[in-house]
Every structure is written in structure tokens, then in C-alpha cells.
Amino acid sequence: MNIVLSIPIERYDGLLNKIKVNSREYILMKNAIVDRDQGVVEIPCEMEMAKQLLEFANFLDPEAAASIEKSIIHNLEIQPST
């Protein structure tokens, strides 16, 4: 399932600075769309990658992890049921 994570710029910046440049998570985050007017970063990804990013963030930046988890839950709530 494709989703879009939406996290505050501050959480994005903090987490991005802690991730190794050659990691999948870093590449995913560098492909994000930054909306400075809204103060958020949107990260389009597959649900599995979002979960991996959440696990990664749990170790590196708990505040970023909380934002990612909230965004995952939001995406699950708005997905049409099949």
C-alpha cells in the first residue's frame, strides 16, 4: 500500500542528520517533498518502508518516531476499505 508520511520539518531535519548517507532510509527521506509554508515534509513510500523508517526512528529520534507513527495511523484511517 502506498502512503504519504507527513512530518514536521524540525523532526525531519533532526532525523535526517542522524541517518547514514548510504542507507535506504536516507535515500527515502531525501526524496521527500518539503513544504516550508506548511512546515511539513511529505514522504511518499510503501507501508513497509514507512514501518522500517519508524523502527529506525525509534532508536535515533523518538520525537520523529512519534510523528511518523501518527502519520502512519492517519494514512490507515483514510485508506478506503476493500
Sequence and secondary structure as in RCSB ss.txt:
>XXXX:A:sequence
MNIVLSIPIERYDGLLNKIKVNSREYILMKNAIVDRDQGVVEIPCEMEMAKQLLEFANFLDPEAAASIEKSIIHN
LEIQPST
>XXXX:A:secstr
 EEEEEEEHHHHHHHHTTS TTSHHHHHHHT EEETTTTEEEEEEEHHHHHHHHHHHHHH HHHHHHHHHHHHHH
HHHS   
